[in-house]
Amino acid sequence: IITYNAMISAFQKGRQWQKALALFDELRRRPNLRPNVITYSATISACEKGGQWRKAEALFESMQRLVEPNVITYNAMMSAYEKGDQFEKCLDLFDEMQRRGLEPNVVSYVAATSACMKTGQIERGLRLVDDATSAMDHPVNAASRNTIITYNAMISAVLKGGQTKKALELYEEAKRRGLEPDVITYNALMSAFMKRGQFNEALAVFHELKLRGVEPNLVTYGAVIACCEKSGQCERALALFEEMKTSGLEPNVITYSALISACAKGGQWEKALELFDSLQRRGLEPSGITYNALISACGRGGQWERALGLFEELQRRGLEPNVITFNALISAYEKGGQWE
């Protein structure tokens, strides 16, 4: 059984849920071996990582006739429900484990908090966060409180409910505990400020990230370029784009679209076209958002014929124009004096 458990755990860590499940089924067919709580927990966790909440649920229900689930089992099943958008089931399981006398740990609280935030149970979610931070002081959670990963998970959970203030409190608490925020922490905070339209605050987070020597990733640059676009800082967006490429990161279509939009707002239609050409040379497929930004850039630059050509190209690619597309095109016609 030890060998089977080790192999199933290896498949679980490698996100190979089919192989984990196949090995579990093989084990059950062996007359002299029986799965134990470790076997079930690892297999349920493998299904959770594979997005297979129904298979995880079937395992969880079948095990209870044979083996008593522990906190790790409950955590894996709760996470499977949460990732599968089965939020009420996740919360029911959280309540059930406590009725059974099992003490939730930080992982349990994070899954339950996320479920609360996604179902609009904000107050309950915030209470659970407070319980989670208190639980961190328990000796059983010593490993969790000494890692920024736990705080990142809680920050992500509260942000799902738009609780930026609580996210910032968790960020400050992590620093008070001597933990170093990583790129995931900063990306989450930048995203939170952006959703609230606080672009200068998001840019300040990026500045702190650089000061602390944390290496930005593609998500970071995408967010900070989008911030510059929203706040009308075209030149800064272009400088960050060059910095990103120098660091060896490959821009994606989302980055290009934000940058082209920044150029549109900055009146740099020629630069926007240059970026569009660069995007295509890299083998990237422009999206409807990309075309909308480019049509707007050409329109603002008085290039109504180019804007029209781009609109026709968008349609040839099988992309659907939307209200933003038509508004940008109408604006281009007005700028070019094409009233007819």
MOZI-V53237 format. One record per residue. N is the residue number from 1. SS is DSSP state (helix for helix, strand for strand, loop for the rest). Layout:
((N	SS) (N	SS))
//
This chain:
((1	loop) (2	helix) (3	helix) (4	helix) (5	helix) (6	helix) (7	helix) (8	helix) (9	helix) (10	helix) (11	helix) (12	helix) (13	helix) (14	loop) (15	loop) (16	loop) (17	helix) (18	helix) (19	helix) (20	helix) (21	helix) (22	helix) (23	helix) (24	helix) (25	helix) (26	helix) (27	helix) (28	helix) (29	helix) (30	loop) (31	loop) (32	loop) (33	loop) (34	loop) (35	loop) (36	loop) (37	helix) (38	helix) (39	helix) (40	helix) (41	helix) (42	helix) (43	helix) (44	helix) (45	helix) (46	helix) (47	helix) (48	helix) (49	helix) (50	loop) (51	loop) (52	loop) (53	helix) (54	helix) (55	helix) (56	helix) (57	helix) (58	helix) (59	helix) (60	helix) (61	helix) (62	helix) (63	helix) (64	loop) (65	loop) (66	loop) (67	loop) (68	loop) (69	loop) (70	loop) (71	helix) (72	helix) (73	helix) (74	helix) (75	helix) (76	helix) (77	helix) (78	helix) (79	helix) (80	helix) (81	helix) (82	helix) (83	helix) (84	loop) (85	loop) (86	loop) (87	helix) (88	helix) (89	helix) (90	helix) (91	helix) (92	helix) (93	helix) (94	helix) (95	helix) (96	helix) (97	helix) (98	helix) (99	helix) (100	loop) (101	loop) (102	loop) (103	loop) (104	loop) (105	loop) (106	helix) (107	helix) (108	helix) (109	helix) (110	helix) (111	helix) (112	helix) (113	helix) (114	helix) (115	helix) (116	helix) (117	helix) (118	helix) (119	loop) (120	loop) (121	loop) (122	helix) (123	helix) (124	helix) (125	helix) (126	helix) (127	helix) (128	helix) (129	helix) (130	helix) (131	helix) (132	helix) (133	helix) (134	helix) (135	helix) (136	loop) (137	loop) (138	loop) (139	helix) (140	helix) (141	helix) (142	helix) (143	helix) (144	helix) (145	helix) (146	loop) (147	loop) (148	helix) (149	helix) (150	helix) (151	helix) (152	helix) (153	helix) (154	helix) (155	helix) (156	helix) (157	helix) (158	helix) (159	helix) (160	loop) (161	loop) (162	loop) (163	loop) (164	helix) (165	helix) (166	helix) (167	helix) (168	helix) (169	helix) (170	helix) (171	helix) (172	helix) (173	helix) (174	helix) (175	helix) (176	helix) (177	loop) (178	loop) (179	loop) (180	loop) (181	loop) (182	loop) (183	helix) (184	helix) (185	helix) (186	helix) (187	helix) (188	helix) (189	helix) (190	helix) (191	helix) (192	helix) (193	helix) (194	helix) (195	helix) (196	loop) (197	loop) (198	loop) (199	helix) (200	helix) (201	helix) (202	helix) (203	helix) (204	helix) (205	helix) (206	helix) (207	helix) (208	helix) (209	helix) (210	helix) (211	helix) (212	loop) (213	loop) (214	loop) (215	loop) (216	loop) (217	loop) (218	helix) (219	helix) (220	helix) (221	helix) (222	helix) (223	helix) (224	helix) (225	helix) (226	helix) (227	helix) (228	helix) (229	helix) (230	helix) (231	loop) (232	loop) (233	loop) (234	helix) (235	helix) (236	helix) (237	helix) (238	helix) (239	helix) (240	helix) (241	helix) (242	helix) (243	helix) (244	helix) (245	helix) (246	helix) (247	loop) (248	loop) (249	loop) (250	loop) (251	loop) (252	loop) (253	helix) (254	helix) (255	helix) (256	helix) (257	helix) (258	helix) (259	helix) (260	helix) (261	helix) (262	helix) (263	helix) (264	helix) (265	helix) (266	loop) (267	loop) (268	loop) (269	helix) (270	helix) (271	helix) (272	helix) (273	helix) (274	helix) (275	helix) (276	helix) (277	helix) (278	helix) (279	helix) (280	helix) (281	helix) (282	loop) (283	loop) (284	loop) (285	loop) (286	loop) (287	loop) (288	helix) (289	helix) (290	helix) (291	helix) (292	helix) (293	helix) (294	helix) (295	helix) (296	helix) (297	helix) (298	helix) (299	helix) (300	helix) (301	loop) (302	loop) (303	loop) (304	helix) (305	helix) (306	helix) (307	helix) (308	helix) (309	helix) (310	helix) (311	helix) (312	helix) (313	helix) (314	helix) (315	helix) (316	helix) (317	loop) (318	loop) (319	loop) (320	loop) (321	loop) (322	loop) (323	helix) (324	helix) (325	helix) (326	helix) (327	helix) (328	helix) (329	helix) (330	helix) (331	helix) (332	helix) (333	helix) (334	helix) (335	helix) (336	loop) (337	loop) (338	loop) (339	loop) (340	loop))
//
